[in-house]
Amino acid sequence: MKLISDLLKRSALASSQVTSIQVTAAWPKIAKVVCPDIAEETKAHKYVKKTLTVIVITSQHMMNMQLKEIQLLAECEEQLGKGVIEKIKFRIGRL
């Protein structure tokens, strides 16, 4: 399996562009592995400086995701490569 960090080295786009696109595209799969019951009620909003911001629809979903942040970061590392995402912020909003 190729990691994003490997693909970035060979890409013609700026690494921040590729990473942002890849990270937001990978979020649904990551969320579904860790939180299958509420994954569809979340959305990756933006990725800046190794921090992913995720929108959730309720405060209860936000609390559940915050409690599983360590597992989410571990799954991010497995799917995207080490050091791509170092922090996940959650906020309530519309999907």
C-alpha positions as CSV (number, residue, x, y, z in Angstrom):
1,M,0.0,0.0,0.0
2,K,1.3,3.4,-1.0
3,L,1.3,6.1,1.7
4,I,0.5,9.7,1.0
5,S,3.9,10.7,2.2
6,D,5.4,8.6,-0.6
7,L,3.1,10.0,-3.2
8,L,3.9,13.6,-2.2
9,K,7.6,13.1,-3.0
10,R,6.6,12.4,-6.6
11,S,3.8,14.9,-7.1
12,A,3.9,17.9,-9.4
13,L,1.4,19.7,-7.1
14,A,2.5,21.5,-3.9
15,S,2.7,19.1,-1.0
16,S,0.1,21.1,1.0
17,Q,-2.4,20.9,-1.9
18,V,-2.0,17.2,-2.4
19,T,-2.0,16.5,1.4
20,S,-5.2,18.6,1.9
21,I,-7.0,16.9,-0.9
22,Q,-5.9,13.4,0.1
23,V,-6.6,13.9,3.8
24,T,-10.1,15.2,3.3
25,A,-10.9,12.5,0.8
26,A,-9.6,9.8,3.3
27,W,-11.6,11.0,6.2
28,P,-14.9,9.1,5.6
29,K,-13.0,5.8,5.5
30,I,-11.0,6.6,8.6
31,A,-14.1,7.7,10.5
32,K,-16.0,4.6,9.4
33,V,-13.3,2.3,10.8
34,V,-13.2,4.0,14.2
35,C,-16.8,5.3,14.6
36,P,-19.0,3.4,12.2
37,D,-22.3,4.5,13.8
38,I,-21.7,8.2,13.4
39,A,-19.1,8.4,10.6
40,E,-21.7,9.6,8.0
41,E,-22.6,12.5,10.3
42,T,-19.1,14.0,10.1
43,K,-17.2,15.7,7.4
44,A,-13.5,16.8,7.0
45,H,-13.7,20.5,6.7
46,K,-10.1,21.6,6.3
47,Y,-6.5,20.5,6.8
48,V,-3.9,23.1,7.8
49,K,-0.5,22.7,9.5
50,K,-1.0,19.0,10.2
51,T,-4.3,19.8,11.9
52,L,-7.5,18.3,10.5
53,T,-10.8,20.1,11.4
54,V,-13.9,17.9,11.3
55,I,-17.5,19.1,11.4
56,V,-20.0,17.1,13.3
57,I,-23.8,17.7,13.5
58,T,-24.4,17.5,17.3
59,S,-22.5,18.1,20.5
60,Q,-23.0,14.4,21.4
61,H,-21.3,13.4,18.2
62,M,-18.5,15.8,19.0
63,M,-18.0,14.3,22.4
64,N,-17.9,10.8,21.0
65,M,-15.3,11.7,18.4
66,Q,-13.2,13.6,21.0
67,L,-13.2,10.5,23.2
68,K,-11.9,8.4,20.3
69,E,-9.3,11.0,19.1
70,I,-6.4,8.7,19.9
71,Q,-7.9,5.8,17.8
72,L,-8.7,8.3,15.0
73,L,-5.1,9.5,15.0
74,A,-3.8,5.9,14.9
75,E,-6.1,5.1,12.0
76,C,-5.0,8.3,10.2
77,E,-1.3,7.3,10.7
78,E,-2.1,3.8,9.3
79,Q,-3.9,5.1,6.2
80,L,-2.0,8.3,5.5
81,G,1.5,7.8,6.9
82,K,3.2,9.0,10.1
83,G,3.1,12.7,10.8
84,V,0.5,13.7,8.2
85,I,-2.1,14.5,10.9
86,E,-0.9,15.4,14.4
87,K,-4.2,16.9,15.7
88,I,-7.9,16.7,15.1
89,K,-10.2,19.5,16.0
90,F,-14.0,19.0,16.1
91,R,-16.7,21.6,15.7
92,I,-20.4,21.6,15.4
93,G,-21.9,22.7,12.1
94,R,-23.8,21.8,8.9
95,L,-22.5,19.1,6.6
